[in-house]
Amino acid sequence: MSGNIELLNTTLAATRAADRAALIAYLPAGFPTVDGSIEAVKAVIAGGADIVEIGLPHSDPVLDGPVIQTADDIALRGGVRIADVMRTVREAHEATGVPILVMTYWNPIDRYGVERFTAELAEAGGAGCILPDLPVQESALWREHAGKHGLATVFVVAPSSQDARLATITAAGSGFVYAASLMGVTGTRASVGAQAQDLVGRTRATTDLPVCVGLGVSNAAQAAEVAGFADGVIVGSAFVKAMLDAPDEAAGLAAVRSLAGELAEGVRKR
């Protein structure tokens, strides 16, 4: 079975044709429970998210700040496994028809087996993977299997990336490019930073792939600001924090749906 890279591509093309950025939501699998994470994905999509990234919880999430680390810890203590990640992708995609990617560090895939992981993700209806710590020069095996199974390979670029390095990264990627708005870990911030707009411009000079910005976006005003220069706005920690702060799961689902609605309105007001 082929994965859904084409669904991802057509979704991003449709938002561009509508003259707006895509809203991309991130939520970890298994948080607060596996069933709860599936419902949370449905809630952000109902609120207006165009694309969803499912985080594969990791014991040492080097790109993630304390909010996502807390959620990952809850998921891991709950016993989440890769099979649960695949189930989350499958059930969320089947229920919504929206492209679903997995965001994961390389070690779990390496231990699980690249062929097994890509085959199962494609079978689950996944659109691809975001791989923040896989060096492009070491990605040939992954890209071979991802391509065979119709999955996007999304690499992360940062403000520190030199132009020649950007060209190497974007030439190897597919789906879109994940532009980290600043140096550091995930988390909500008072401002997104001027570095992001410069990075998007430099990245676009190397590729026709959509460039989507993450790290730091937490409200409609910031979403509108980033949507003014990026093809997609990626929000993670704000959704996770909304669930962490909620008194119960039902309130958490209501909170993330509401936040998705505000952010979706923001990306349309760029």
CORSUL-V66559 format. One record per helix or strand of 3 or more residues. SS is the DSSP state (helix for helix, strand for strand). FROM is the first residue (numbers start at 1). TO is the last residue. If there is no record, write none. Layout:
SS_FROM_TO / SS_FROM_TO
This chain:
helix_5_17 / strand_22_28 / helix_34_47 / strand_51_55 / helix_66_77 / helix_82_96 / strand_99_103 / helix_106_112 / helix_114_123 / strand_128_130 / helix_136_138 / helix_140_148 / strand_152_154 / helix_163_172 / strand_176_180 / helix_194_204 / strand_210_214 / helix_220_227 / strand_232_235 / helix_237_245 / helix_249_267
